[in-house]
Amino acid sequence: WEKRPLWMLEVHTNNEDYAYSKRILYIEKEDMTCSLYGGEFYDQSGRLWRGYGPIVQAHDEKTLFRCWWGYQVLDIISGHSTIMRMYPKLRDIIVPMEVFTIKGLLKKAK
């Protein structure tokens, strides 16, 4: 276990008919993919309604592929919890990190 450096993005919704008034998203800083690490969702009354976070992360050193095997989703108000399982399909395709830079994206777009 380790503390991960994360960005915290706070998103406010202007639509009163939307289920959430505010969301707080935690995003990875280090892996350069801006992976969504977890989040909190607040209802229109400002109460913490739902939260989620990863369970186990798969990491392939050869391809630098990262994927969560699952997320635990918590419904704070009702007291329920569930697990969303995800099964990554790893391939032998290697994509160089340069593709994910602005310069690399512009080159591919041409």
N, C-alpha and C positions, 0 to 999 in steps of 0.2 A: 504494500500500500504506500502511496505517496500523495502529497498535496500537489495538485496540478495547477499550473498558471492558466487562468481562464479570463476571457473577457466577459463582462456582464452587460447584456443588451436589454434595456427596459423598453417595451413596446406598449404604447397606450392606444386604445381604440376609441374613435370618436362616435361610432355607431352604437346607440343605446340598445338596439335590438340584438346585438351580437352577444353571445354567451359570456365572453370574457371582457372585462374592462381594462385589464393590464396583464401582460405576460413578461416574465423575466427569463431570458435565455442565457445559458452558460455555454460559452464557445471556447474550444481549445485554442490556445495561443501558439503552441510549439510545433504542431505537426504540419503547419502550412496548408491544411485542407479546410480550416474553419469548421471542424466537426462539431456538431451539436452535442454537447455533453449531457445536458439535462435542462430542466426548466420548472417554473412555477406559473400557475395560471390562477388569476383572481376573478371572482364573479363581479357582477355589476354593483354589488354592495361593498366591494373592496376586500371581501374575505378570501383567504387562501382556499381555493377550491380543489385544484389538482396539482400534482407534482410528479415528475418522472426523472429517472436517471438510469444509467446503464448497469447491466449486471456483469457481463464478462466481455472483454474485448479480444477479438482475434487480430493478430498482427503478423503479417508475412514479411520477414526481413528482405527477401529477394525482390519482391514486387513493391514494397512499401505500402501495401494495401492494408487498410484498417477498417474493421467493421465490428459493430456490437453484435453479440450473439442474442441479446435481448434487452428489453427495457422493463423496469418495474414502474407501473403507473399507479399512483395513489389518489384515491378520491377522499380528500380530507373531511369533507362535510358528511358524507354517508359512512365513512369508515371502511370502505372497500378498497381492495388492492388486486391488481391483476398483472400478469406478466405477458408481454408481447414477445414471442420468440421469433428470431430472425436467423435464417440459415444462409450464410454467404456461399456463393459459388466462386471459388478461386480458379483462375485460368492461368495459363502460361504467358499471358500478354504482359509485357513490361512497358510501361509508359514512363519516359524520363521526366524528372521533376521540372525541367525547363518548359514543358508544355503548359504548366500551371502558372507561369509568370505572365504579366501583361504583354511583354515582348513576345513570348511564345504563343499566346492566344492570338495576338495580332498577326503573327506570321501564319498560323493555321487558318485564320479567317480570310486571308488573301487568296 
